[in-house]
Amino acid sequence: MPAQQPQFSPKQVAIALNASESSVKRWCDRGAIRTIRTVGGHRKITLEGLQEFLQRTNRELDSPQALGLPPQQRREGLVPGGDDPDQERFRNALAEGDEETCRKVIRKRVAAGEVRSEVAGYLVTDAMHGFGQAWDCDRLDAYQERRGCDICIRLINELRSDLPPIPERAPVAIGGTPEGDPYQLPTALVELSLREAGWNAVSLGSNLPTNSLLQAIQDYRPQLVWLSVSTISDTQVFIADQQHLADQISDDVSFLVGGRALNDEIRPQLRYTAHCDCLRNLVDLAAMIRPVRSL
Ligand code: B12
């Protein structure tokens, strides 16, 4: 008689995967995890069925010990990036379109007391930079990148909705990405960071014509305007547009710029109040601006 394979309950597998029991049951019922039923109708997962699932979905067990299995050697995931296991889990789940796992990683860190925008910035930036590299060497398909962006936007929006209502007298900040720049995530992260720092921050989105941004400045009367620049198609046109924008923004409005495309060659040709490399930088700066402007 062949030796019987170890069998696990969905609960045990959920603990080992750091997933919810209901997700594991759903995967069982959809056939994603090969499942057998006991005489009493309970789901049981064999070691072989579990291994098949892990291989097919490029997952690893977080706690193999929970199933009495030896700790695993870390294997390189689909997407390269930081060493922090949360970053690794987030970016690999994002590549698989596993929104729930991404949400869990974020929630875990927020529940541990971390600042929402910092958690989002930390995980999303690492993941998307990894996506760029993975895409470069054909390890990711375009649809995975697009889906990843959509998931991140939803997660950032959820974090924003979780924030307390904006106080009535909060200073106003608006911003977005310039015309020709389709990148949505950085400006959404800037908005979240400023909101969390007590600003009434509104991202106007991506690919924003300069004249429309100027109109928004008239309508909102902000104390701060941000511009996130990830790509520039025509440097001369961009610089001319930005000069026009800077000319129109009054001196009592802070104009903060940031983004991957603002390199050492472009920056000296622009006029702005401050350039920020990262979101932390922005929040610190915004805190310095705020008391003066909100009097
Ligand atoms: C997603 C993505 C896209 C998507 C964007 C979709 C969307 N809805 O946003 C789409 C499909 C549009 C796209 C298109 C292209 N892309 Co693309 N894309 C990416 C990818 C994978 C992620 C971008 C992202 O969201 N990053 C996450 C954000 C949060 O990180 P971040 O931009 O670094 O921003 C941080 C800081 O810069 C800073 N910051 C940014 N703005 C601001 C503003 C302020 C005020 C402050 C304080 C801070 C700040 O804070 C952020 C948070 O930490 C990058 C890879 C990468 N390295 O980022 C490639 C990447 C940028 N793309 C690249 C390329 C080549 C292209 C295309 C040319 C591809 C093609 N052949 O068509 C086109 C060009 C589009 C164009 N018009 O220019 C290259 C660029 C290479 C280069 N030399 O510049 C990259 C680097 C990928 C790669 N490795 O080759 N892309």
Boltz pocket constraint, residues with backbone or C-beta under 6 A from the ligand:
constraints:
  - pocket:
      binder: B
      contacts: [[A, 121], [A, 124], [A, 125], [A, 128], [A, 129], [A, 130], [A, 131], [A, 132], [A, 133], [A, 136], [A, 145], [A, 149], [A, 180], [A, 181], [A, 182], [A, 183], [A, 184], [A, 185], [A, 186], [A, 187], [A, 189], [A, 190], [A, 226], [A, 227], [A, 228], [A, 229], [A, 230], [A, 231], [A, 232], [A, 256], [A, 257], [A, 258], [A, 259], [A, 260], [A, 276], [A, 277], [A, 278], [A, 279], [A, 281], [A, 282]]
      max_distance: 6.0
